[in-house]
Each structure stands twice: as C-alpha cells, then as structure tokens.
Amino acid sequence: IALLPQFTCHTVIEPFIKAGYKVFYYSIDKDLHCDKESFLKDIEKYQPSVVLVHGYFGFNTLLPIKDIITDIRESGIIVIEDITQTMYSKIEHTEADYYIASFRKWAALPDGGFAASTNKRFSYKPDKIDEKLQEAKLEAFHAKYLYICKDSGNKEEFLNMLKDAEQIIGEQKEIFTMGNVSKMIQGNLEIDILRYRRRENFQYLFEGVADTSLIEPVFKDLPEDVVPLYFPIYVKCDRRALQSFLAENNIYAPVIWPKPIQCKDNITESVDWIYDHILSIPCDQR
C-alpha cells in the first residue's frame, strides 16, 4: 500500500500502480502545506508500507510534518521524499529513506534525475544512455531556439517535437543513466545565478500583481531559504482565457498539475479547488 499526496502529477502515481501497489492519497491545504493531524489520520487509516512526500514550488511545505517522519520510519513505513521542486532551496529536508528528483524541471536538460538511499546501497545502477530520447530532445530544443530567436519554423512544429520526446520517456520500459549532454549542462550550471535570478523574478512578479483582483499568489512571501520553481497563482477568472492571453504575449504559463485520472475521485473539495484554479507563471533564470 502506498500513500501519496492528493495534489501531485500523474507520473508520480503511475509507477506505484504499475508495481502493484494499492494507492491512497492524503490531503493538502490550500497553502500547499501538509496538515500534520490529517496526515497522521491517513497513515493510521490506510496502514501504508510506503509514503511519498514532496514540497511544492521550492517552498518548505513539508515543515508541518517534518518532525514526525522519523517516527513514521521507525514504525516500519518506508518514506520517499521527491525533492524535484525544492532541490535548490536551502531548506532542511525530511529524514527520508530515499530521495528522488528530476533535473529537467530547472534547466534545458534532455534527460536526467537522481535517486539516493540513506540506509542501503542500490542493487542495480543503470549504465546505458537512452540515445533516442537524447537526440529527440536536442532536436526539439534546437527547433524551439530557431523559432524563438531566429523567427524560423513554427510553434506547432517544435511543440509536437517536444511532445513526441516526452512520449519516449512515458513509454520507457527500463532505467537509463543520465546522458552525456545532460551531465555536461548540469555540471556547468551556475547554481548561484539560478538561485539569485529566480528569486529576483519571483519578487518582481509578486510586486507586479499586487493590485489585481483576478489572481492570487499561492505564497504571500519569499523566505530567504527558498528558490522558486515557478510563481504559482490561483486564478479567479477564466483560467483558459488567461492562459491564452498570456501566450499571446509570449508568456507560457502551464497548469501544474492537471488533475490525474487516478485520483480524481479520491480528493477533498479543497484539493479539487486547487487543481481547478492553480496556474504557474515562469520565473526562470534564463
């Protein structure tokens, strides 16, 4: 039995289902924090063998349950923390058994992520690169570059190329090692600049929307230890229309995340509201 957050991506849920787990979900507050009392009740109710937790958009949203993770582990439950969205923040993570993350959310890497164990070595480590994925991603990145910077090609073309490349990931049947191109880009990433610019961009956006009633920032301040992945907002008007308006002005704001079909009938009213109203404005260092 696996216990996962109600507000998450379908790609987080699918591996557990494919591995034969029965999956249940714990609730998240509107401020994207995990309520300790509700979390403990769900653990007692479902008796999971593994619990997955993750912070949101770089913020320390796991702080309310951080002090009980050790107790959960001592009861025999395996804890996995996905630090994809908080990897560059200077926050203290939970005392988990395993940490996982994707590098691709932060920079233009064709592939790559990591898994780390705190108590035992992995019995298997991949050594083969997915050459097909790497090539597909690089071609899509180049097409996007030509469209944005050289006014060559068309948007639909590079979007379809990116979609096809993502489908390769979705259909992977084995685990690959990170490609050489991604290793080179990640190894040369200027982390301090990434941190500084994302924080500056977030603050600029926060101040820029202060006087509008159409949207509401999810987070009302930017703590010094936070490096934001996006500038997330709750939309109080037609979200699709706002997305279209932003796209017409070259601002591509994704919905993170669309409601997964796996859990759409097993979420609270408040989490359902989050799925229907959240939108992510880029605050990318580039």
N, C-alpha and C positions, 0 to 999 in steps of 0.2 A: 504494500500500500504506500502510495506517495502523496504527500500533502504539498500543494503548490499555491502560490498567490492567485487570487481571482483576477487581478489585473496583471496580465502578462502576455507574451507573444505565443502564437500557436506553435512556433518552432521550439519553445521550451516544453510544451506539453507532449508533443508527438513522440519524442524518444522514449518517454516513460511508458506510453501506451504500446509502442512497438516492442518494448522489452517485457511486456506482460504485466505491468503494474495496473492496479486499480487506482484511479486518481481522484482525489478530493481536493477541495480548494478552501483556503482561508481568506477572510475579508481584509480589505484595505480601506482606510479612511479617505475622505475627500482630499485631505492634505498629503495623501500618498504615504502616510505613516502606517505602520502595523500596530494595532492596538494589542497590548500585552494580554489583557484579560480574555479578549475574544480569541486570540491566538492559542492560549493555553486550553481554552474550552474545546477548540477544534482538535487539538492534539489528543486530549482526553477522549473525545467523541470517536475519532477515526482510528486511533492507535496506529499511526504510520510507522513504517520501517525506515523511511527516508523523508526528510523535509528539505525543500529548496526555498531559499530566501534570496531576494535581490533588492538593492537600493534603486532609487529612481532618479534619473537625470543628473547624477553627480552628487545629490544631496544625501545626508545621513538619515534616511527614512527608516533605517533598521534600529536606530538608537533605543526606542521603547522596549525592544525585545533582546537587546544585546546581552544583558546580564543573565538571561535565562537560557541562553544557547548551551552553556556548559552543562547545566542541569539536564537539558534535553538529551545531550550526548551521553551523559552518564547513565541515563535510563535505557541506553542501547539503541537509540534512534540515530541514524546517520544524517549529518547536516551538510548540505552543499550550499555554498554562497556563490552566486553568479555576480561577479564584480565588474561586468562589462561596462555598466553605466557609471561606476564610481572609481574606476582604476586610477585616474589621475588626481582625484581628490585626496587630501591629506587627512582623511578620517580613519578612525580605528575600525577595522572590520570585525565581524563576529569571529568567535573561536570555533570555526567550522572544521569538519573532517576533510573537505575538498573545496578548492576554489577553481572556478572556471571563468573564462572571459573570451570575448571576440575582439580582436584589434581593429577589425574592419569598420567599426562604427565611428572611429575617431579620425581616420585618415584614408587616403585613396590606396588601400592595400588590396590586391587581388584576392588574397585569402589570409588565413592565419588566426590562431587563437591559442589559448593555453589551458592546461589542466594541472593543478598542483595538489598533492596529497600531504597532509600534516602528520600522518602516522605510519604509513607503509608505502613501499615503492610500488609503482605500477608494474604489472607483469608484462605489459606489452607497450612498446613505443613505436609509432609508425616511422618509416624511413623513406617511403615513396611519395613523390610530389604528384599532385593532380595537374599534369601538364595541360590537359584540355581546358580545365577551369581557368588556369593562369592565363592562357592565350586568349580565351573568350573575354575575360575581364579586361585585359590590356587593350584589346581591340575596341571594346565598348568605351573604355576611358578615353582612348585616342579620338574616337568619333565624337564624344561629348566635348572634348577640348577643341576640336575643329569647329564644332557648331557654336560654342560659346565665345571662343577667342578669335576665330578666323572667318566666322559667318559662312561656313561651308557645311553642306549636308543639311539634314533636317532633324527636328527634335524627336519625331516618332521613331526615326531610324535608330538613334543611339539609345532611346528608352527601351525599344524592343530588344536591342543587343544586351542591355543590362538585365532585362527580364529573363532572357534566354540563359545568361550566365548564372543568374540566381537559381534557375531551374536545375542547373547542373549540381549545385550544392544540395538542393532539395531531393535529388534522386541518387545521391551518393550512397553506396552500399558498404563502403569501407572507410577507415580512418586514414587520412593522409597527413604527411608532415607539411609544415609551412613552406611555401615556395621561396626560391632564392630572391626573386624580385621583392616579395613582401619583407623578407628578412633585411634586405638592403634598405628599403624605405623606413621600416620600423627602427632599424639600428641607427639611422641618421635623423630621426625625428627630433626636433628641438623642443623638448618637453616643457622647458620653462617658458618659451614663447607661446606654445599651445595653451598653457595654463593662463598666462597673462592676457592673451588676446580674447580667449573665450570669456573670461571674467569681465573684461572691458566691454565686449559686445553685449553680454547679458545685461550689464548695468545700463548701457546706452538704450537698449530696448525697453528695459523696465521703466526708465525715466520717460521714454517716448510715448508709452501707452498710458501714462498716469491719469490723463484726463478723459479717457474714452470709457463709455459705459458698455460698449459692445463686447469687450473681452475682459477677463480677469486673470492676472498672473497666478499660476498654481502656487508659486513660492513668493512670499512677500518680502524677503530679504536675501542677501547673498553672503553667508558666513565665510570667513577668511579661509577656511579649510576646504571649501567647495570649488570644484572645477566643473562647470555645467556642460552637459552633453548637448542640450537644446535650451531654448527659452520656452517652456511649456505654458500654455494658456488654456483657460476654459472659455469657450465661445458662447456668447449669449444671443447670437443671431443665427442666420442660416450658415452652418459651417461649410457646406459645399460651395455656397456662393462666395464666402470669404476666401476659401482656398483658391477659387477661380480668379478672384480679384487680385490676390497676391501673386499668382502665377503670371497674370498679365503684366505684372510689374517685376517679373524675374525673381520672385521670392517663392521658393518651392517648399511649402510647409506640409510635412507628412502627418498623417494620423498615426500616432504611436500610443496604443496599437488598435487596429481593427479588432472587433470582438471575436475571439476564437469560437468556432462552432463547437469545439469540445466542451466548453464550459458555459456557453450562453444561457443554459437553463439551470445553472447551479451557482448563480451570483446574486449578491444582495442588491437591493434597489440603489444604494449609493454607488456601488461599483458599476452598475449598469449605466448610471448617470455619467460617470467618468468616461466610459467608453464612448458615449454619445456626444460628449462636449469637448473633449481634450483635443488640442492641436499643438504641434511643435514648430516653433519658429527657429530657423537655423541661427546659431551664434558661432559658426565655425571659424577656426583660426585662419583659414585661407580667404 
